[in-house]
Amino acid sequence: MEIFVLAFFALGYLVLGGADIGVGMALPYLGRGADERREVIAAIAPFFLGNEVWLVATAGVLAGLFPELEAELLSGNVAVVVPLLLSWVVRDMGLWLRGRLPGIRWRGFWDGAVVAGSWGLALSLGVLLSDVLLGLHGPVALVPALLVAVVFGAHGLAFATLRLRGELRRRAAVLSGGSGEARTYALTAAALVAIGVLAGLRLPLTAGPTAALLTPVILVVTPLLVAAQAWVWWIFRHRVTGPSYL
């Protein structure tokens, strides 16, 4: 049961969080001007905080149910985890601060932070997955990490086609050819799930002594998390029609 809980949160983050990471990576391509970039960011604005809960939950499940794996995977990969956390902070700072003051330079700077942070997240996750899947370390791990980042980018574009309208949607539909957006999103989501599953199969998934105590609590809380996420998606199910609060 503990393994399925970890897989649920980890794969959920790759699919849900991977979408807003990919949109951030593609921001310069999708949004050619300040107004367009505001609308692109509005496509992920209602979701990115909720998506990050899945990453926090994954780390919590690792620490609580699989302490030995957490020590090996996170504490043992400080050179990857630190850039990942920094990229996360930089990306979120960009999303929150870009609209706090007027001015092209101010928003341009924080839009750049969104792009840099999104690429940093994708590459850091790619390096971590390269370590698990292929045992690669150092600069050579950047090669498969770039491939993982490409999948994140494609997933973001597929998500953007489901959220944007008009010219922005046409740009995002470069992979789906203007039709079959849902199919393209399903394919990119399946690719991320496949990468996550393959990585999971190579991990020593032995639950720690606290699993018997924590697993029932997690099973009670998880439906509440899923229900809250589903409610947000239902409320913001329609395509973006203008800039958001960000």
Secondary structure, DSSP 4 states (H G I P E B T S, - for coil): -HHHHHHHHHHHHHHHHHHHHHHHHTHHHH-SSHHHHHHHHHHHTTTHHHHHHHHHHHHHHHHHH-HHHHHHHTGGGHHHHHHHHHHHHHHHHHHHHTTTS--HHHHHHHHHHHHHHHHHHHHHHHHHHHHHHH---GGGGHHHHHHHHHHHHHHHHHHHHHH--HHHHHHHTTTTTTS-HHHHHHHHHHHHHHHHHHHHHTS-----TTHHHHHHHHHHHHHHHHHHHHHHHHHT-SPP-S----
